[in-house]
Structures are given as C-alpha cells and as structure tokens.
Amino acid sequence: ARGSRIEGEDKIEGRYDEKVVQRAIHLLRNPFNNAVSRFHLQQHEHKYKDDEDWLEKYPSSPEGFQLWCADMDKLHTKEDQNSRFFDEKLLDMLEGVPCHAEFYEYAQWHRLALDTTRDLRLPTLVIHYEDYGTDHGGTVAKILDFLEVLPVNELRP
C-alpha cells in the first residue's frame, strides 16, 4: 500500500506491506473542538516560525478564530467551486456556514479513513477523543483489549 507523511513543507511518499497493518483505531473528535484545535495548531506553528504578521492578524481570541475561519473559507471557495466533490446544491448549503472548509475537510478525512479500513478489511475500533476525559481508564482498557496487549502499568480510573 502507498502512504505519505508531511515533514515541514514536504510530502514524503512511501510504501509499506499491507500485512503489517492488522488493526485500526479510528479516533473521532467533536468537529467543533477539532476546528478550534486546528486553529491553535496553526497558532503554535506560526509562533515557532516567529511569524508575527500572522499572529497579529489571527490573535488567540474568539475574534482571531472567526477571522481565521472566514479566511480559510475564502481560500477554499475557489477550490470548492472547481472540485468534482462539490455541486451547486452543496455549495449553496455551505454558504454562510462559518468554518465550512474545516468541517468539510474533517468529514472528508474521516470518510477516507473509514473507506480505507473497510477496503483493507481491517478490524476497526472507533474511539471518541472526549472519552479520554470522561473515562480515561475505560478508554485505555478498551484500546488495550482491542490490540490484545496487557497494560504495562496500572490504569488510572
């Protein structure tokens, strides 16, 4: 199977033996929390690069987040209009939805991940990110059980 990873600005292509992958854990996160988290990730990356212009334009505030969402939507609007995945009806539905580019990207990524695990016939455990906060021990136990491994240390509740 083919795969790729991002290192800095570069996309590194690679291949791996499909037999190596025997199970998949699909981690889902509330899409609203995911959009805010991606904004914070961008904040972190631009701080690391000392990109003061970006940080000034998009401060770590509700207003900065809203402006970032609006600008991401504008950036993706031209791509959306030329995409084979978007028709007029979908474009009309997305009109006025704040951060629609982030939500579409989120849905697309998860759809492709689920398609891949289905196509590879992989046993898949779906875990919700928020479960780590509400039931950390139970969530970790569920993952260890799915992977058929024993805990190294005692699980905390």
Secondary structure by P-SEA (a helix, b strand, c coil): cccccccccbbbbbccccccccbbbbbbccaaaaaaaaaaaaaaaaaaacaaaaaaaccccaaaaaaaaaaaaaaaaaaaaacccccaaaaaaaccccaaaaaaaaaaaaaaaaaaaaaaccbbbbbbcccccccaaaaaaaaaaaacccccccccc
